[in-house]
Amino acid sequence: MQFDELVMRRRTVRRFENAPVTREVLAKIARLGQRTPSAGFSQGQRVVIVTDPEQRRRVAETCGESGYAEAGFGNWISECAAQFIPCVSEQTYHRRYQEADKLDDGEEIEWPTPYWWVDIGKTSMVLMLAAHDAGLAAGFAGPQDVPALKAVLGLPEEFHPIGVIPVGRPVPDKRSPSLKRGWLPFEEFAHWERW
Ligand SMILES: Cc1cc2nc3c(=O)[nH]c(=O)nc-3n(C[C@H](O)[C@H](O)[C@H](O)COP(=O)(O)O)c2cc1C
């Protein structure tokens, strides 16, 4: 698929075939997700890929799946081919920026922006686009119980899971009511030369 077509056609899908996808395809999505930039090449991003149906159900519970089902979306977080959970370690960035080439007057920089959140967002976007490029679709569910999600996945303490990205072959789904907001006019989004 052409890049512009991929970007314009991607959307958050909330219903998938409850059927597997080959490990090769899932691994390719993860490999593309790894190829995202990071501040200082800190590489504090990781991804956990869950295919086991029971484990998918446990993960989905931490995102309040039953609430979605009651609202008519179905069990879209657990019923899929795989869940990709992007995780990030803020501490990795602090350790990296305490290395000699990154010190500012002998000190770790004052962070202008918490770049770990920026970087894991980019990782997530590439994962979602890679899923679409593979002929699949992806959604995004924010965790409602982060400690429970960390426990289910056995994450090291310093890693934070930012969300759950269910991936699979798309089937017709219920659209989010948020979409009624529509896109901002392009002129409001983009400002030339200065705001
Ligand atoms: C950081 C982030 C968190 C989101 N959390 C949820 C969520 O918890 N549940 C959900 O159904 N959709 C969630 N979404 C999906 C958004 O609702 C969706 O991206 C937005 O409505 C635009 O729709 P589109 O992705 O189809 O273009 C999230 C998206 C982002 C980027």
The ligand as a Gaussian input file, in Angstrom:
#p B3LYP/6-31G(d) Opt

LIG

0 1
 C       -3.671000       7.647000      23.269000
 C       -4.975000       7.061000      22.761000
 C       -5.837000       6.447000      23.652000
 C       -7.019000       5.870000      23.183000
 N       -7.797000       5.181000      24.055000
 C       -8.872000       4.540000      23.585000
 C       -9.628000       3.722000      24.464000
 O       -9.316000       3.576000      25.653000
 N      -10.715000       3.101000      23.957000
 C      -11.089000       3.223000      22.650000
 O      -12.069000       2.613000      22.257000
 N      -10.371000       3.992000      21.786000
 C       -9.279000       4.635000      22.226000
 N       -8.532000       5.400000      21.351000
 C       -8.931000       5.529000      19.938000
 C       -9.483000       6.914000      19.610000
 O      -10.793000       7.021000      20.064000
 C       -9.409000       7.087000      18.089000
 O       -8.072000       7.062000      17.671000
 C      -10.017000       8.402000      17.643000
 O      -11.400000       8.413000      17.906000
 C       -9.811000       8.646000      16.161000
 O      -10.318000       7.576000      15.413000
 P       -9.444000       6.820000      14.342000
 O       -8.232000       6.249000      15.065000
 O      -10.345000       5.752000      13.793000
 O       -9.008000       7.818000      13.307000
 C       -7.357000       5.974000      21.802000
 C       -6.484000       6.604000      20.927000
 C       -5.310000       7.144000      21.392000
 C       -4.374000       7.793000      20.392000

